[in-house]
Amino acid sequence: MVRIHSSTRIRPRKSGRPFRKFGLFIFFTVVSQLPLYFFLFRSQHAFSPPVDVGVQTMALIMNDVGEAPKKIVVLGEHSSGIGDITGVLKKAFGDDVAVMHEAPHRRGTLEQKEVDEIVARKDILWLMVSRSPCEWADEMINAKRRKCAESQSTSKLCSAESTKDYYSVEWREEPQDESNGRIIASTLGEVIEHPDIFSMRFARLLLMKQIMEAIPRHVKIVQFNEFERNPNALIKDLEKEYLFQRTDSSAVYPLGTNPQEINCMGLEEWEFAQEKIDWTLEGYFGYTKLDCHLCRENYNPGTSLSNIYLLGERNSGTTFV
């Protein structure tokens, strides 16, 4: 006979306890990481850049390639070099292909009806020409000085002496007599006043940007100083990208006879320009704050830089420079 002592107990099997401990471990691990998950979620949504509606719309329109344009309309403001570029394009592609169209004299931007008409003209390539803002301002001032000297005018603008005075004085756009078959009509018979020279530039570039966003596949940006250095590069780009056919494929177009030199500015002029220029808008045409040059000699007399370091990525041309 087998005896069972009263002190001996029969305990249940412990097979479920390891799973219970593992579950508790997972639970406490997830709970301990919740603050980190919450921080990452907030940071991702808080610091994500806002989507520009114009850029979003432009991205959608970019998918609409369509047929190649048949006509080039050179669009730009006064003293931007559009006359020189139009002349070269007429010789390369014919008088009927390239036409000059200065930025229209008008107050405000395009109306929606005008924008729709531009979008419908898929046969046109808008070649938008510009100079860097400070180089353009210098050209405008030089042209105004010559005009004032010829007319012997005593107006407030003609009485300005320094570059800073020309920058800050009020600029007036005189009314134009006719539209000359312009695609974009001007505001005829109205004098438009701008508080300073860079406000006038802002109005012109804003209108050009409006066209750029409406029909980006039919817009090409050209910086005049780059064109002066190599006119043939633009001709080849237009042949390859837009299928324009040259009238004489053997013709070679020389560099500009008087290319624009880099001019530096005094401290007062430079500070005024940096404050008044809308660099966000200038960025659409490829310009930054570094495109207005400060004369170091005027800023810090008697000092000069002793070393030049070239910084760039691979295959960026630093070795050649």
C-alpha positions in Angstrom: 0.0 0.0 0.0 1.3 3.5 -0.9 0.8 6.2 1.6 0.4 9.8 0.8 1.6 12.3 3.3 -0.7 15.1 4.2 2.1 17.7 3.7 2.5 16.7 0.0 0.5 19.0 -2.4 -0.2 18.5 -6.1 0.4 21.8 -8.0 -0.9 22.7 -11.4 1.4 22.7 -14.4 3.3 26.0 -15.1 3.1 25.9 -18.9 1.2 29.2 -19.3 3.4 31.5 -17.3 6.2 32.1 -19.9 3.6 33.3 -22.4 2.1 35.6 -19.8 5.5 37.1 -19.0 6.3 37.6 -22.7 3.0 39.4 -23.2 3.6 41.7 -20.3 7.1 42.5 -21.6 5.7 43.5 -25.0 3.0 45.6 -23.4 5.4 47.6 -21.2 7.9 48.0 -24.1 5.2 49.5 -26.4 3.9 51.8 -23.6 7.4 53.0 -22.8 8.0 54.0 -26.5 4.8 55.9 -26.9 6.3 59.4 -26.1 8.9 58.7 -28.8 6.3 57.7 -31.3 4.2 60.8 -30.5 7.3 63.1 -30.9 8.2 61.6 -34.3 4.6 62.0 -35.5 4.4 65.6 -34.4 7.8 66.5 -35.8 6.9 65.0 -39.2 3.7 67.0 -39.5 4.9 70.1 -37.9 8.0 70.7 -40.0 6.8 69.4 -43.4 7.0 72.4 -45.9 3.7 73.7 -47.2 2.9 72.8 -50.8 2.8 75.7 -53.1 -0.4 75.6 -55.1 1.3 77.2 -58.1 4.1 74.5 -58.0 1.5 71.8 -57.6 -0.5 73.1 -60.6 2.7 73.4 -62.7 3.6 69.8 -62.0 0.3 68.7 -63.4 0.6 70.8 -66.5 4.2 69.6 -67.1 2.7 66.2 -68.1 0.9 67.8 -71.0 3.8 67.9 -73.6 1.7 68.4 -76.8 3.2 69.3 -80.2 6.3 71.3 -80.7 5.8 75.1 -80.9 6.2 76.8 -84.3 6.9 80.4 -83.2 9.2 82.1 -80.7 8.0 85.1 -78.7 10.9 86.8 -77.0 9.5 88.3 -73.8 11.4 90.6 -71.4 11.6 94.0 -69.8 13.4 97.1 -71.0 17.2 96.9 -71.1 17.1 93.1 -70.7 18.7 92.3 -74.1 15.6 91.1 -75.9 16.5 93.1 -79.0 19.9 91.4 -79.4 18.4 87.9 -78.8 15.5 88.5 -81.2 18.0 89.6 -83.9 20.0 86.4 -83.6 16.9 84.2 -83.6 15.5 85.9 -86.7 18.8 85.2 -88.5 18.8 81.6 -87.3 15.2 80.6 -87.8 13.6 83.3 -90.0 11.7 86.6 -89.5 8.4 84.8 -89.3 9.4 82.5 -86.5 10.9 84.9 -83.9 9.3 88.1 -82.8 10.1 90.6 -80.0 7.5 91.3 -77.3 8.6 93.6 -74.4 6.9 93.0 -71.1 3.6 95.0 -71.5 3.0 98.3 -70.0 0.1 97.6 -67.6 -1.0 97.8 -64.0 -1.4 94.5 -62.2 -1.2 90.9 -63.5 -3.1 89.1 -66.3 -6.8 88.5 -66.1 -8.0 84.9 -66.3 -9.3 85.4 -69.8 -5.9 86.5 -71.0 -4.3 83.5 -69.3 -6.7 81.2 -71.0 -5.8 82.7 -74.4 -2.1 82.2 -73.7 -2.6 78.6 -72.7 -4.5 78.0 -75.9 -1.6 79.2 -78.0 0.3 75.9 -78.0 2.1 77.1 -81.2 4.2 79.6 -79.2 7.4 79.2 -77.2 7.8 82.0 -74.7 11.5 82.9 -74.5 11.8 84.9 -71.3 15.0 87.0 -71.2 16.3 88.8 -68.1 19.5 90.2 -66.6 20.5 89.9 -63.0 18.6 92.6 -61.0 21.5 94.9 -60.2 23.0 94.6 -63.7 19.5 95.4 -65.2 19.2 98.4 -62.8 22.6 99.7 -64.0 21.5 99.4 -67.7 18.2 101.2 -66.9 20.0 104.0 -65.1 22.6 104.4 -67.9 19.8 104.6 -70.5 17.9 107.1 -68.4 21.0 109.3 -68.0 21.6 109.4 -71.8 18.0 110.3 -72.3 18.1 113.0 -69.7 21.3 114.5 -71.3 19.7 114.6 -74.7 16.4 116.1 -73.6 18.0 118.5 -71.0 15.1 117.5 -68.7 15.0 118.8 -65.1 12.6 116.2 -63.8 13.2 114.5 -60.4 14.5 111.4 -62.0 16.9 113.3 -64.2 18.1 115.3 -61.2 19.3 112.2 -59.4 23.1 112.0 -59.1 24.3 108.9 -57.3 23.2 105.3 -58.1 21.5 105.2 -54.7 19.4 108.2 -55.7 18.4 106.4 -58.9 17.5 103.3 -57.0 15.2 105.0 -54.5 13.6 107.7 -56.7 10.2 107.2 -58.2 10.1 105.7 -61.7 7.3 106.4 -64.2 6.2 104.4 -67.2 4.9 106.6 -69.9 1.8 105.5 -71.8 2.3 103.5 -75.0 0.5 104.7 -78.2 -0.4 101.3 -79.7 -0.2 97.6 -78.9 1.6 96.7 -82.1 -0.2 93.4 -82.4 0.9 92.3 -79.0 -0.3 89.0 -77.7 -0.5 90.5 -74.3 -2.1 94.0 -74.5 -0.7 97.0 -72.6 -2.7 99.4 -70.5 -2.8 102.2 -73.0 -3.0 105.9 -72.2 -2.1 105.5 -68.5 1.0 106.6 -66.6 2.2 104.0 -64.1 4.3 105.1 -61.2 6.6 102.9 -59.2 8.1 103.9 -55.8 11.6 102.7 -56.9 13.3 100.9 -59.7 13.1 97.4 -58.2 9.3 97.8 -57.7 9.0 98.3 -61.5 11.1 95.1 -62.1 8.9 93.2 -59.7 5.8 94.1 -61.6 7.3 92.9 -64.9 8.7 89.6 -63.5 5.5 88.8 -61.7 3.6 89.0 -65.0 6.2 86.7 -66.7 6.0 84.3 -63.8 2.2 84.1 -64.3 2.8 82.9 -67.9 5.4 80.5 -66.7 3.0 78.8 -64.3 0.2 78.7 -66.8 2.1 77.0 -69.6 5.5 75.8 -68.3 6.2 73.4 -71.2 6.2 76.4 -73.6 8.5 78.6 -71.6 12.3 78.8 -71.7 14.3 81.0 -69.4 17.4 82.8 -70.8 19.9 84.8 -68.8 21.3 87.5 -71.1 24.9 87.3 -69.8 25.0 83.6 -70.6 23.6 84.2 -74.1 26.3 86.8 -74.7 29.0 84.3 -73.8 27.7 81.6 -76.2 24.8 82.5 -78.6 25.2 79.2 -80.4 24.3 77.2 -77.3 20.8 78.7 -77.3 20.4 78.0 -81.0 21.3 74.4 -80.6 19.0 74.0 -77.5 16.1 75.4 -79.5 16.8 72.9 -82.3 17.1 69.9 -80.1 14.5 70.6 -77.5 11.7 72.3 -79.6 12.6 71.1 -83.1 13.0 74.5 -84.7 14.7 74.4 -88.0 17.6 76.8 -88.9 17.6 78.6 -92.2 21.3 78.2 -92.5 22.8 75.3 -90.4 26.4 76.3 -91.2 26.1 79.8 -89.7 28.0 80.4 -86.5 27.1 83.3 -84.3 30.0 85.1 -82.5 30.1 86.1 -78.9 28.7 89.5 -77.9 30.9 92.4 -79.0 30.5 94.1 -75.6 29.6 91.5 -73.0 28.2 92.6 -69.7 31.0 92.9 -67.1 30.4 92.1 -63.5 30.0 95.4 -61.6 30.3 95.7 -57.9 28.4 98.2 -55.7 29.0 100.5 -52.8 27.7 99.5 -49.4 24.7 101.8 -49.4 23.5 100.8 -52.9 24.1 97.1 -52.1 22.1 97.3 -48.8 19.2 99.1 -50.5 19.1 96.6 -53.4 19.2 93.6 -51.0 16.2 95.0 -49.1 14.1 96.0 -52.1 14.6 93.1 -54.5 12.2 90.2 -54.1 14.6 87.3 -54.2 11.9 84.7 -54.1 10.5 86.0 -57.4 14.1 86.4 -58.8 14.7 82.7 -58.0 12.2 81.7 -60.8 14.6 83.3 -63.3 17.7 81.8 -61.7 19.0 84.7 -59.6 20.1 84.8 -55.9 21.4 87.4 -53.5 24.9 86.5 -54.6 24.2 88.1 -58.1 24.4 91.6 -56.6 28.1 92.2 -55.9 29.5 94.3 -53.1 32.8 96.2 -53.7 35.0 94.8 -50.9 37.4 97.8 -51.2 34.6 100.2 -50.3 33.2 98.0 -47.6 36.6 97.3 -45.9 39.3 99.5 -47.3 42.9 98.3 -47.3 42.0 94.6 -47.1 41.9 91.9 -49.7 41.4 88.1 -49.8 44.6 86.1 -49.9 43.3 82.7 -50.9 40.7 81.3 -53.3 39.1 77.8 -52.6 37.0 76.1 -55.2 34.2 74.0 -53.8 32.1 71.7 -55.9 31.0 68.2 -56.5 32.5 65.7 -58.9 32.3 66.5 -62.6 31.2 70.1 -61.8 34.1 71.8 -63.5 36.2 72.9 -60.5 39.4 71.4 -62.0 38.8 73.3 -65.2 38.2 76.6 -63.3 
